[in-house]
Amino acid sequence: MSEIIKLMSEALANQIAAGEVIQRPASVVKELVENSVDAGATKITVNIKDAGRTLIQVIDNGQGMSEKDAVMSFERHATSKIYKTDDLFCIYTKGFRGEALASIASVAEVELRTRQEDDAVGTCVIMSGGQFVSQSPVSCSVGTNMSVKSLFFNVPARRKFLKGNTTEFQHIITEFQRIVLTHPHIEFSLYHNESVVYQLPKASLKQRIISIFGKSLNSDLISVDIDTSLVKITGFVGKPSASKKRNDKQYFFVNNRYMKNAYFNKAVLLAYDKLILPDTAPPYFLYFEVDPHTIDVNVHPTKTEINFENGPDIFRLIQAGIRETLNKADVAPSIDFTNTEANEIPYFSKNDPVPEMPQIQFDPFYNPFDSTEKKSYSSASYKSAYMSKYTETRERHNLENWQSLYGQEQLFQDDDKNFSGAQQQSLDLENTERKIIQIKNKYIVSPVKSGLMIIDQYRAHYRILYNKYLNQVDENADGVQTLLYPQELPFDIQSVAMIHDIQDELMSVGFDLDLTDDTKPILKGIPPYLDNNKAVTILGNIVDSYKDESGNISSSIKDILAKILARAEAIQSGRVLNNEEMRQIIDSLFATPEPNYSPDGKQTLVILNMDELEKKFN
């Protein structure tokens, strides 16, 4: 009987490891740049061609490697940082697994040029598909020059599943930003197809953040400094006004290593409770310094998920510390308990006359929508006139309420809960001025044939405005209002890359853009129905909404633009509506093609039929 279990070849084992460590070109950039940082480089240059498919080159001026180390670096499990188990729990550096270079070399063609300061010549090592090709002396600068060509050339299935160049380059930018944000003391450069994307000189942390995300963020950042025996947290949080529906400027770093942590993100959002709108999030850049023995970074191959020994305690420190920071910045309500100055209270003696009680005159029957001229009244005749009219009004309202509850209105059974614009007549909304009411300034309630209809006023108005703007966009297709003064767009590199990808779609709805300079896009024209002052903000929202978290296209430009405009003007929960406004919402809602659902697919109304109502009283 033949043996079934066999050892894998070294090349196959490296390719399997590459499946975890090297997921896409961005993973290669991350590993190589982190190695350059660990090598003590003060200047790092990254050259990319075809979003990493053709070439990924990382050049640094670090300490370099000897001839022997250059060859050993491609061996699996080779490391310069881990020698015993305890070292895994005392890590300050980034790359330490000893699998990255071996994994990269197994799925690409790699050329390494490196030289130490004391060596006369450097070493050149060439690998291809995990196989050693050659080693030779070479003349090169101090440091390391790593070139990775034809990524996944020998794994066509992996190469086939790579996304488009725009998407893959966005992932590269994301990884690049995470590293440069933790090392403002290092000079970084990024080139794509020989065009400059980033040139970041040494700077302070705030200057580095602004260099990456634009000057518009400068006035929105508030400095954070929380120093405790458990953790030290520094960095910046955004003002509540900088919160957005989809905010990608949210970063956590622990011991200069980027991490994802939904638990700590919740702590930040709780600190902003009641200060920002629901479903929005503020930008933040928070840096944690903790004892490395209290965290575990060896959870996931990408090393972005980190376990904290004192997670709940740090959660409370984040929430309290950021809330205090916002209070000090006068963007959150606070009470000053340290003020020892006494309030100035006027002195009165016994013989001082008592001030006359102020009189407030008002007309309780004034109706701003009444076209009749308002009649003047005097305080002398007011009381008797008011009491007489009040008694009459109370009796009339009691009679109406009685008739509304127990009168002759018949509510017929009808289990059909779905409506269309053509079925509006079936709602039996006669005498709506008497029947429609508002609950909690959020829901509109009215009896219908089948029972009781409850409408979410925000979602209903959102649906109405969405259809209005969608029609408006279609009617003004290809129409452009040229700006008298073109505006430079304050967008980051990722947003500019997305604009390049969707320029034709933006033009189809009225946005005229000049993208001659990749780093400085110019807005030359806007849709004719758009407000000039809101155009840049709306364009930014379109770009953010046009891609989901993975960078994939999620919807059409027309649909996104209509949603953004509708959300901005829709009646929010908490606004008091009169009968006329509620009736208008109901009529307009059922005039739309899909009144049952908002543009986001959420229910706009529910029907409680008579059977359901009667069950409540059984």
C-alpha positions as CSV (number, residue, x, y, z in Angstrom):
1,M,0.0,0.0,0.0
2,S,1.5,3.4,-1.0
3,E,2.1,6.1,1.5
4,I,-0.6,8.9,1.5
5,I,0.9,11.6,3.7
6,K,3.9,13.4,2.2
7,L,5.8,16.5,2.9
8,M,5.1,19.5,0.7
9,S,7.9,21.0,-1.4
10,E,9.4,24.2,-0.1
11,A,8.1,26.2,-3.1
12,L,4.5,24.9,-2.6
13,A,4.7,25.7,1.1
14,N,5.8,29.3,0.3
15,Q,3.0,29.7,-2.2
16,I,0.5,28.6,0.4
17,A,2.0,31.1,2.9
18,A,1.8,33.8,0.2
19,G,-1.9,33.2,-0.1
20,E,-2.3,34.5,3.5
21,V,0.5,37.1,3.6
22,I,0.5,38.4,0.0
23,Q,-3.2,38.9,-1.0
24,R,-2.6,41.7,-3.6
25,P,0.0,44.2,-4.8
26,A,-0.8,46.4,-1.7
27,S,0.4,43.6,0.5
28,V,3.8,43.6,-1.1
29,V,4.1,47.4,-0.7
30,K,3.2,47.0,3.0
31,E,5.8,44.3,3.7
32,L,8.6,46.0,1.8
33,V,8.1,49.5,3.2
34,E,7.8,48.1,6.8
35,N,11.1,46.3,6.3
36,S,12.7,49.6,5.2
37,V,11.3,51.4,8.3
38,D,12.7,48.6,10.5
39,A,16.1,49.0,8.7
40,G,16.3,52.6,10.1
41,A,15.8,54.4,6.8
42,T,15.2,58.1,6.8
43,K,14.2,58.3,3.2
44,I,12.0,55.7,1.4
45,T,10.9,55.8,-2.3
46,V,8.2,53.6,-3.7
47,N,7.8,53.2,-7.5
48,I,4.7,51.4,-8.9
49,K,3.8,50.5,-12.4
50,D,0.4,49.3,-13.6
51,A,-0.9,49.2,-10.0
52,G,1.8,46.8,-9.0
53,R,1.2,44.2,-11.7
54,T,4.3,45.1,-13.6
55,L,6.6,46.5,-11.0
56,I,6.8,47.3,-7.2
57,Q,10.1,48.9,-6.3
58,V,11.0,50.1,-2.8
59,I,14.3,52.0,-2.3
60,D,15.6,53.0,1.1
61,N,18.8,54.4,2.7
62,G,18.7,52.1,5.7
63,Q,21.5,50.0,7.1
64,G,21.4,47.4,4.3
65,M,22.4,43.7,4.5
66,S,25.6,41.7,4.2
67,E,26.1,39.1,1.5
68,K,25.0,36.2,3.7
69,D,22.0,38.0,5.1
70,A,20.8,39.0,1.6
71,V,20.5,35.3,0.7
72,M,19.1,34.2,4.1
73,S,16.4,36.8,3.9
74,F,14.5,34.8,1.3
75,E,14.5,31.6,3.4
76,R,11.2,30.7,5.1
77,H,11.0,31.6,8.8
78,A,14.2,33.7,8.5
79,T,14.0,36.6,11.0
80,S,16.2,39.2,12.7
81,K,13.8,39.9,15.6
82,I,12.4,36.6,17.0
83,Y,14.7,34.2,18.9
84,K,12.5,32.8,21.6
85,T,8.8,32.5,22.4
86,D,8.8,35.5,24.8
87,D,10.0,37.8,21.9
88,L,6.5,37.4,20.3
89,F,5.1,39.4,23.2
90,C,7.7,42.2,23.3
91,I,7.6,43.5,19.7
92,Y,8.1,47.1,18.8
93,T,9.1,46.5,15.2
94,K,6.8,45.7,12.3
95,G,7.9,42.8,10.1
96,F,8.9,39.8,12.2
97,R,7.3,36.6,10.8
98,G,10.1,35.7,8.4
99,E,7.6,34.7,5.7
100,A,7.1,37.9,3.7
101,L,10.2,37.9,1.5
102,A,9.9,34.1,1.0
103,S,6.2,34.4,0.1
104,I,6.8,37.3,-2.3
105,A,9.7,35.6,-4.0
106,S,7.5,32.4,-4.5
107,V,4.9,34.3,-6.7
108,A,7.1,36.9,-8.5
109,E,10.4,37.8,-10.0
110,V,12.5,39.5,-7.3
111,E,15.8,41.5,-7.5
112,L,17.5,42.6,-4.3
113,R,20.3,45.1,-4.3
114,T,21.8,46.0,-0.9
115,R,24.9,47.4,0.7
116,Q,26.1,48.2,4.2
117,E,28.0,51.4,4.9
118,D,31.3,49.6,5.7
119,D,31.2,47.5,2.5
120,A,33.0,48.5,-0.7
121,V,30.4,46.9,-2.9
122,G,26.9,45.6,-2.5
123,T,25.2,42.3,-3.2
124,C,22.6,41.5,-5.9
125,V,20.3,38.5,-5.4
126,I,17.8,37.4,-8.0
127,M,14.9,35.0,-7.3
128,S,12.1,33.8,-9.6
129,G,9.1,31.8,-8.6
130,G,10.7,30.8,-5.3
131,Q,13.8,29.5,-7.0
132,F,17.3,31.0,-6.4
133,V,18.7,32.3,-9.7
134,S,21.9,34.1,-8.9
135,Q,24.0,36.1,-6.5
136,S,26.7,38.6,-7.6
137,P,28.5,41.7,-6.3
138,V,27.1,45.0,-7.5
139,S,27.8,48.7,-7.2
140,C,24.9,50.4,-5.4
141,S,24.1,53.0,-2.7
142,V,24.0,52.2,1.0
143,G,20.6,50.7,1.9
144,T,18.3,48.4,0.0
145,N,16.7,48.4,-3.4
146,M,14.0,45.7,-3.8
147,S,12.2,45.2,-7.1
148,V,9.3,42.9,-7.5
149,K,8.2,42.2,-11.1
150,S,5.4,40.2,-12.7
151,L,3.5,39.6,-9.5
152,F,1.6,36.2,-9.5
153,F,3.1,35.3,-12.9
154,N,3.2,31.7,-11.9
155,V,-0.2,31.7,-10.1
156,P,-2.6,32.7,-12.9
157,A,-5.7,32.1,-10.8
158,R,-4.5,34.7,-8.2
159,R,-3.6,37.2,-10.9
160,K,-7.0,36.7,-12.6
161,F,-8.9,37.7,-9.5
162,L,-7.1,41.0,-9.1
163,K,-9.4,44.0,-9.5
164,G,-8.9,46.9,-11.9
165,N,-5.9,49.1,-11.8
166,T,-7.8,51.9,-10.1
167,T,-9.0,49.7,-7.3
168,E,-5.7,48.0,-6.8
169,F,-3.9,51.3,-6.7
170,Q,-6.3,52.6,-4.1
171,H,-5.4,49.6,-1.9
172,I,-1.7,50.5,-2.3
173,I,-2.4,54.1,-1.3
174,T,-4.3,52.9,1.7
175,E,-1.4,50.7,2.9
176,F,1.1,53.5,2.1
177,Q,-0.9,56.0,4.2
178,R,-1.1,53.7,7.2
179,I,2.7,53.5,7.3
180,V,3.5,57.2,6.6
181,L,1.1,58.3,9.3
182,T,3.1,56.5,12.0
183,H,6.5,57.8,10.8
184,P,6.3,61.6,10.1
185,H,10.1,61.8,10.8
186,I,10.8,59.7,7.7
187,E,10.7,61.2,4.2
188,F,8.5,59.3,1.8
189,S,7.8,59.4,-1.9
190,L,5.3,57.5,-4.0
191,Y,5.3,57.3,-7.8
192,H,2.8,55.6,-10.1
193,N,3.7,55.1,-13.8
194,E,6.4,57.7,-13.3
195,S,3.9,60.3,-12.0
196,V,4.3,61.8,-8.5
197,V,1.6,60.8,-6.2
198,Y,3.1,61.8,-2.8
199,Q,6.2,63.6,-1.8
200,L,6.2,63.8,1.9
201,P,9.1,65.6,3.7
202,K,9.9,65.2,7.4
203,A,7.2,67.0,9.3
204,S,5.2,67.1,12.5
205,L,2.3,64.6,12.8
206,K,-0.4,67.2,12.1
207,Q,1.5,68.5,9.0
208,R,1.8,64.9,7.8
209,I,-1.9,64.3,8.2
210,I,-2.7,67.5,6.3
211,S,-0.2,66.6,3.6
212,I,-2.1,63.4,3.0
213,F,-5.7,64.4,3.4
214,G,-5.7,68.1,2.4
215,K,-5.7,71.5,4.0
216,S,-9.5,71.4,4.6
217,L,-8.8,69.1,7.5
218,N,-6.5,71.6,9.3
219,S,-9.2,73.6,11.1
220,D,-11.2,70.5,12.0
221,L,-8.5,68.7,14.1
222,I,-8.4,68.8,17.9
223,S,-5.3,67.6,19.7
224,V,-5.7,64.6,22.1
225,D,-3.4,63.9,25.0
226,I,-4.4,61.2,27.5
227,D,-1.7,59.9,29.7
228,T,-2.3,57.1,32.3
229,S,-0.4,54.3,33.8
230,L,-2.3,51.9,31.6
231,V,-2.1,53.6,28.2
232,K,-0.9,56.8,26.6
233,I,-3.1,58.1,23.8
234,T,-2.1,61.0,21.6
235,G,-3.2,62.3,18.2
236,F,-6.2,64.2,16.9
237,V,-9.9,63.9,16.7
238,G,-12.2,65.9,14.4
239,K,-14.8,68.5,15.4
240,P,-18.4,67.3,15.4
241,S,-19.0,69.5,12.3
242,A,-16.4,67.3,10.4
243,S,-18.5,64.2,10.8
244,K,-19.7,62.5,7.6
245,K,-22.0,59.6,6.6
246,R,-19.0,57.6,5.4
247,N,-15.8,58.7,7.0
248,D,-12.6,56.9,5.9
249,K,-10.3,59.1,7.9
250,Q,-10.4,56.9,11.0
251,Y,-7.1,55.5,12.2
252,F,-6.0,53.6,15.3
253,F,-2.3,52.9,15.9
254,V,-0.7,50.9,18.7
255,N,3.0,51.2,19.3
256,N,3.3,52.7,15.8
257,R,1.4,49.8,14.2
258,Y,-1.9,50.3,12.4
259,M,-4.8,48.3,13.8
260,K,-8.5,47.8,13.2
261,N,-10.6,47.8,16.3
262,A,-14.4,48.1,16.2
263,Y,-14.6,48.0,20.0
264,F,-12.5,51.1,20.4
265,N,-14.3,52.8,17.5
266,K,-17.5,52.4,19.5
267,A,-15.8,54.2,22.4
268,V,-15.0,57.2,20.2
269,L,-18.6,57.3,18.9
270,L,-20.0,57.3,22.4
271,A,-17.7,60.3,23.3
272,Y,-19.5,62.2,20.4
273,D,-23.0,61.1,21.7
274,K,-25.6,63.9,21.1
275,L,-22.9,66.0,19.3
276,I,-23.2,64.4,15.8
277,L,-26.1,63.2,13.7
278,P,-27.1,59.6,13.7
279,D,-25.3,57.4,11.2
280,T,-22.4,59.8,10.9
281,A,-18.8,59.5,12.2
282,P,-16.0,61.9,13.0
283,P,-12.4,61.7,11.7
284,Y,-9.8,60.6,14.2
285,F,-6.1,59.7,14.3
286,L,-5.3,58.1,17.7
287,Y,-1.9,56.7,18.7
288,F,-1.7,54.2,21.6
289,E,1.4,53.5,23.6
290,V,1.1,50.4,25.7
291,D,3.3,47.8,27.3
292,P,3.9,45.2,24.5
293,H,3.4,42.4,27.0
294,T,-0.2,43.5,27.3
295,I,-1.1,43.0,23.6
296,D,-0.9,40.2,21.1
297,V,-0.1,41.3,17.6
298,N,0.3,37.7,16.3
299,V,-3.4,37.2,15.8
300,H,-3.7,37.5,12.0
301,P,-1.1,37.3,9.2
302,T,-1.7,40.9,8.2
303,K,-1.1,41.9,11.8
304,T,-4.0,44.5,11.8
305,E,-6.0,42.8,14.4
306,I,-4.6,43.1,17.9
307,N,-5.8,41.7,21.2
308,F,-5.6,43.9,24.3
309,E,-5.3,42.5,27.8
310,N,-7.0,45.6,29.3
311,G,-9.5,46.3,26.6
312,P,-12.5,47.4,28.7
313,D,-10.4,49.8,30.8
314,I,-8.9,51.4,27.7
315,F,-12.5,51.6,26.2
316,R,-13.6,53.8,29.2
317,L,-10.4,55.9,29.0
318,I,-11.0,56.6,25.3
319,Q,-14.6,57.6,25.9
320,A,-13.9,59.9,28.9
321,G,-10.6,61.3,27.5
322,I,-12.1,62.3,24.1
323,R,-15.2,63.7,25.8
324,E,-13.0,65.9,28.0
325,T,-11.0,67.0,24.9
326,L,-14.1,68.1,23.2
327,N,-15.3,70.0,26.3
328,K,-12.0,71.9,26.5
329,A,-12.3,72.8,22.8
330,D,-15.7,74.3,23.4
331,V,-17.5,71.9,21.0
332,A,-19.4,70.1,23.7
333,P,-21.6,71.4,26.6
334,S,-19.8,71.4,29.9
335,I,-20.1,72.7,33.4
336,D,-17.2,74.6,35.0
337,F,-16.8,73.4,38.6
338,T,-13.6,75.3,39.1
339,N,-15.0,78.8,38.8
340,T,-14.7,80.3,42.3
341,E,-15.9,83.7,41.4
342,A,-19.2,84.6,42.9
343,N,-22.1,85.7,40.7
344,E,-23.0,89.4,41.0
345,I,-26.4,89.5,42.8
346,P,-28.0,92.9,43.3
347,Y,-28.7,94.0,46.9
348,F,-32.2,94.9,48.0
349,S,-33.4,96.2,51.3
350,K,-36.7,95.7,53.0
351,N,-37.9,99.2,52.0
352,D,-37.2,98.8,48.3
353,P,-40.4,98.6,46.2
354,V,-41.2,95.2,44.7
355,P,-40.7,95.3,40.9
356,E,-43.9,95.0,38.9
357,M,-44.5,91.6,37.5
358,P,-43.8,91.7,33.8
359,Q,-46.8,91.2,31.5
360,I,-46.7,89.1,28.4
361,Q,-49.4,89.7,25.9
362,F,-50.2,87.1,23.2
363,D,-53.0,86.0,21.0
364,P,-53.7,82.2,21.5
365,F,-55.9,82.2,18.4
366,Y,-53.4,83.8,16.0
367,N,-53.0,81.7,12.9
368,P,-50.0,82.7,10.7
369,F,-51.7,81.0,7.7
370,D,-54.9,83.0,8.2
371,S,-55.2,85.6,5.5
372,T,-57.5,87.8,7.6
373,E,-56.0,90.8,9.2
374,K,-54.9,90.3,12.8
375,K,-57.1,92.2,15.2
376,S,-55.5,94.2,18.1
377,Y,-56.6,93.5,21.6
378,S,-56.0,95.2,25.0
379,S,-55.1,93.5,28.2
380,A,-58.2,94.8,29.8
381,S,-60.6,93.1,27.5
382,Y,-58.5,90.1,26.8
383,K,-59.4,87.8,29.8
384,S,-63.2,87.8,29.3
385,A,-62.9,87.3,25.5
386,Y,-60.3,84.5,25.9
387,M,-62.3,82.6,28.5
388,S,-65.5,82.8,26.4
389,K,-63.7,81.5,23.3
390,Y,-61.7,78.9,25.2
391,T,-64.9,77.3,26.6
392,E,-66.5,77.2,23.2
393,T,-63.3,75.7,21.6
394,R,-62.9,73.1,24.3
395,E,-66.5,71.9,23.8
396,R,-66.1,71.8,20.0
397,H,-62.8,69.8,20.3
398,N,-64.3,67.3,22.8
399,L,-67.2,66.8,20.4
400,E,-64.9,66.2,17.4
401,N,-62.7,63.8,19.4
402,W,-65.8,61.9,20.5
403,Q,-67.0,61.6,16.9
404,S,-63.5,60.7,15.7
405,L,-63.3,57.7,18.2
406,Y,-66.9,56.6,18.3
407,G,-68.6,58.3,15.4
408,Q,-70.2,56.9,12.3
409,E,-66.9,56.3,10.5
410,Q,-66.6,52.7,9.2
411,L,-63.2,51.1,8.8
412,F,-63.5,48.2,6.3
413,Q,-61.3,45.2,6.4
414,D,-58.6,45.1,3.7
415,D,-55.4,43.0,4.2
416,D,-53.6,44.4,1.2
417,K,-50.6,46.4,2.7
418,N,-48.9,47.3,-0.5
419,F,-49.8,50.4,-2.4
420,S,-48.9,52.1,-5.6
421,G,-49.6,55.6,-6.9
422,A,-52.7,54.4,-8.8
423,Q,-54.1,52.9,-5.6
424,Q,-54.2,56.1,-3.7
425,Q,-58.0,56.3,-3.8
426,S,-58.2,53.2,-1.6
427,L,-56.8,54.9,1.4
428,D,-60.1,56.7,2.3
429,L,-58.4,59.9,3.5
430,E,-61.5,62.0,3.5
431,N,-61.5,64.7,6.2
432,T,-57.8,64.3,6.6
433,E,-57.6,67.5,8.6
434,R,-59.4,65.7,11.4
435,K,-57.9,62.3,11.0
436,I,-54.2,62.9,10.5
437,I,-52.0,63.2,13.6
438,Q,-48.3,63.3,14.3
439,I,-46.7,61.1,17.0
440,K,-43.3,61.9,18.7
441,N,-42.7,64.4,15.9
442,K,-41.6,61.4,13.8
443,Y,-44.6,59.4,12.6
444,I,-47.7,60.4,10.7
445,V,-50.7,58.4,11.6
446,S,-54.1,58.2,9.8
447,P,-57.0,55.7,9.6
448,V,-57.5,53.9,6.3
449,K,-59.9,51.3,5.1
450,S,-57.8,48.4,6.3
451,G,-57.0,49.9,9.7
452,L,-54.3,52.3,10.8
453,M,-51.5,53.6,8.6
454,I,-48.2,54.8,10.2
455,I,-45.7,56.7,8.0
456,D,-42.1,57.6,8.9
457,Q,-42.0,61.3,7.9
458,Y,-38.3,61.4,7.1
459,R,-38.3,58.3,4.9
460,A,-41.4,59.3,3.2
461,H,-40.1,62.8,2.4
462,Y,-36.7,61.2,1.4
463,R,-38.6,59.1,-1.2
464,I,-40.5,62.1,-2.5
465,L,-37.5,64.2,-3.0
466,Y,-35.4,61.4,-4.4
467,N,-37.9,60.9,-7.3
468,K,-38.1,64.7,-7.8
469,Y,-34.3,65.0,-8.1
470,L,-34.0,61.9,-10.2
471,N,-36.4,63.4,-12.7
472,Q,-34.5,66.7,-12.6
473,V,-31.2,64.9,-13.3
474,D,-32.7,63.2,-16.3
475,E,-34.3,66.4,-17.6
476,N,-31.0,68.2,-17.4
477,A,-28.8,65.4,-18.8
478,D,-25.6,66.8,-20.4
479,G,-26.4,70.3,-19.2
480,V,-23.5,72.2,-17.6
481,Q,-23.4,75.6,-15.8
482,T,-19.9,76.9,-16.4
483,L,-18.4,78.5,-13.2
484,L,-17.1,82.1,-13.5
485,Y,-14.2,81.1,-11.2
486,P,-13.1,77.5,-11.5
487,Q,-12.4,75.9,-8.1
488,E,-9.5,73.6,-7.1
489,L,-10.9,70.5,-5.4
490,P,-9.4,69.8,-1.9
491,F,-9.6,66.0,-2.3
492,D,-7.1,63.4,-1.2
493,I,-5.3,61.1,-3.7
494,Q,-7.8,58.2,-3.4
495,S,-10.7,60.5,-4.2
496,V,-8.8,62.0,-7.2
497,A,-8.1,58.4,-8.5
498,M,-11.8,57.6,-8.2
499,I,-12.7,60.9,-10.1
500,H,-10.4,59.8,-12.9
501,D,-12.3,56.5,-13.1
502,I,-15.7,58.1,-13.2
503,Q,-15.0,61.3,-15.1
504,D,-17.4,60.4,-17.9
505,E,-20.2,59.6,-15.6
506,L,-19.7,62.8,-13.7
507,M,-19.8,64.8,-17.0
508,S,-23.1,63.1,-17.8
509,V,-24.8,64.7,-14.8
510,G,-23.2,68.1,-15.3
511,F,-19.8,68.1,-13.5
512,D,-17.1,69.5,-15.8
513,L,-13.6,68.6,-14.5
514,D,-10.1,69.5,-15.6
515,L,-7.8,66.6,-14.6
516,T,-4.7,67.7,-16.4
517,D,-2.8,67.8,-13.1
518,D,-3.3,64.5,-11.2
519,T,-2.8,66.0,-7.8
520,K,-4.9,69.2,-8.4
521,P,-8.3,68.6,-10.1
522,I,-10.2,71.7,-11.1
523,L,-14.0,72.0,-11.1
524,K,-15.0,74.1,-14.1
525,G,-18.8,73.5,-14.3
526,I,-21.7,72.1,-12.3
527,P,-25.2,70.9,-12.9
528,P,-27.6,73.9,-13.6
529,Y,-29.9,73.0,-10.7
530,L,-27.1,72.8,-8.1
531,D,-26.1,75.5,-5.6
532,N,-22.6,76.8,-6.3
533,N,-21.8,76.9,-2.5
534,K,-22.7,73.2,-2.1
535,A,-21.2,71.8,-5.4
536,V,-17.8,70.8,-4.0
537,T,-19.3,69.1,-0.9
538,I,-21.8,67.2,-3.0
539,L,-19.1,66.1,-5.5
540,G,-17.1,64.8,-2.5
541,N,-20.1,62.9,-1.2
542,I,-20.7,61.4,-4.7
543,V,-17.1,60.1,-4.8
544,D,-17.4,58.6,-1.3
545,S,-20.8,57.0,-2.1
546,Y,-19.7,55.7,-5.5
547,K,-17.5,53.0,-3.9
548,D,-18.2,50.5,-1.1
549,E,-15.6,49.5,1.5
550,S,-13.7,47.3,-1.0
551,G,-13.5,50.1,-3.6
552,N,-16.1,48.5,-5.9
553,I,-18.6,50.5,-7.9
554,S,-21.9,50.3,-6.1
555,S,-24.4,52.4,-8.0
556,S,-25.0,54.9,-10.9
557,I,-24.0,58.6,-10.6
558,K,-27.6,59.8,-11.2
559,D,-28.9,57.6,-8.5
560,I,-26.2,58.7,-6.0
561,L,-26.7,62.4,-6.8
562,A,-30.5,62.2,-6.4
563,K,-30.0,60.4,-3.0
564,I,-27.5,63.0,-1.7
565,L,-29.7,66.0,-2.7
566,A,-32.8,64.3,-1.2
567,R,-31.1,63.4,2.1
568,A,-29.9,67.0,2.5
569,E,-33.4,68.4,2.3
570,A,-35.6,65.7,3.7
571,I,-37.7,66.6,6.8
572,Q,-35.8,65.1,9.8
573,S,-37.4,63.4,12.8
574,G,-38.3,65.9,15.5
575,R,-39.8,68.5,13.3
576,V,-43.4,69.4,14.1
577,L,-45.8,69.3,11.1
578,N,-49.2,70.8,10.6
579,N,-52.1,69.1,9.0
580,E,-51.5,70.7,5.6
581,E,-47.8,69.5,5.6
582,M,-48.8,66.0,6.7
583,R,-51.5,65.7,4.0
584,Q,-49.0,67.0,1.4
585,I,-46.5,64.3,2.4
586,I,-49.1,61.5,2.1
587,D,-50.4,62.8,-1.2
588,S,-46.9,63.1,-2.7
589,L,-45.7,59.8,-1.3
590,F,-48.5,57.8,-3.1
591,A,-47.8,59.7,-6.3
592,T,-44.3,58.1,-6.4
593,P,-43.7,54.7,-8.2
594,E,-42.6,52.9,-5.0
595,P,-44.2,54.6,-2.0
596,N,-43.6,51.6,0.4
597,Y,-39.9,51.9,0.5
598,S,-37.3,54.7,0.8
599,P,-34.5,54.9,-1.9
600,D,-32.3,52.9,0.6
601,G,-34.8,50.0,0.7
602,K,-36.3,50.8,4.1
603,Q,-40.0,50.8,4.8
604,T,-41.7,54.1,4.7
605,L,-45.0,53.0,6.1
606,V,-46.8,50.1,7.9
607,I,-50.4,49.2,8.1
608,L,-52.0,47.9,11.4
609,N,-55.1,46.1,10.2
610,M,-58.2,45.7,12.3
611,D,-57.3,42.1,13.3
612,E,-54.0,43.2,14.7
613,L,-55.6,46.1,16.5
614,E,-58.3,43.9,18.0
615,K,-55.7,41.4,19.2
616,K,-54.1,44.1,21.3
617,F,-57.3,44.3,23.4
618,N,-57.8,40.6,23.8
